Structures are given as structure tokens and as C-alpha cells.
């Protein structure tokens, strides 16, 4: 069964279909959301008690934990960026759009996070399925995102959707990938916040 069939044709296309390896070949040592949104990410991680062995997907030189987990593995596209991540204990260069399968054994992690990057996934259901594989039963996967992106790298369906629809899209990734309890979707910055909004969807791996 094609679990992505419910999405419209072309939903996962991008304006620039060239390999991500070229786009991310040089480091971008900048943050992609403002300070208040970054603080909201850290507050969510604390609220959800994310700890232990944690996987940060599509990561870079910062992971936005208020306090680093005991063992943080960062997976991303640029080795220089990952090497600068002071909270990381291990770093892996891996292109999820080229290979959605994660290079880790089953039940290797207690939790996983993905910050402001879920909109770039062209095979999100396959990725979410494999995240469930590498998490221990009950392990949490939290995706956070804003309304900023590299528009040539984000999928078409994301660019043509509203903030509320983005929450629904990510929740549907969890449901269609299987292996998860019902996801929770939430706006983490106030509706009248003047800076970058911060949204989150999270779920636990089914026991």
C-alpha cells in the first residue's frame, strides 16, 4: 500500500530537484529562527522530559536543548556544522532524502527530535517509519517548525499550506507511517507573538 497516496500529486516535489548534497556542501553557522522561537523549542524539550540517548535529525551546529541530554547524536548534511555542535556526543552525515533508512540499530534511542527541517523531507512517511524503528517502545519523537524555510528546498505541499495545515500535515505523517500513538499538535508561541512562530507535533512510539 502506498501510504503517501492520500497526498495530492506533486505534493512532495520541490522547485529545485537537485541533490541536497550540493545545497548543503558549505556550512551555514546561523540560526534559522529567532531567540524567542529557539527558547520555545528548548522549553518544549524540557516539558516533554526528553533525555537519555537522543537523536537530533537534520541537525546542524546547534540543537536548542536548554540542557543537553545524556547522549545526543546529531544527524545532518554538513560535517563542519555538526562538528560545531557543542551538545553532541556523536555526529553522522546522512542524507534522508537520498536514503530514508537511518544508519542505526533498532531501539537505539530513547527519543528523537527534528527542528525546523521537516518541511524539507521528500519521503517523510518512510523517515517517520524508520524513526519508530530506532526508538525504544514509548520513545518520543518531537518535530518543531516555524514559517521560515529555504523555499527552493521545501516541498511544494508545505509552501502551499497554512500554519494550521502544517500541523495537520506533520500529524498525518505520524499516522500514515504507523507505529505511533496519536500525535499531539500545538502552537508553542502566543498567537500575538510578533517574532517567528513556533509549532510542534509529537508522538510516542507505540509499545
Secondary structure, 3 states (H helix, E strand, C coil): CCCCCCCCCCCCCCCCCCCHHHHCCCCCCCCCCCHHHHHHHHHHHHHCCCCCEEEEEEECCCCCCCCCCCEEEEEECCHHHHHCCCCCCEEEECCCCCCCCCCCCCCCEEEEEEECCHHHCCCHHHHHHHHHHHEEEEEEEEEEECCCCCCCCCCHHHHCCCHHHHHHHHHHHHHHHCCECCCEEEECCCCCCCCCCCEEEEEEECC
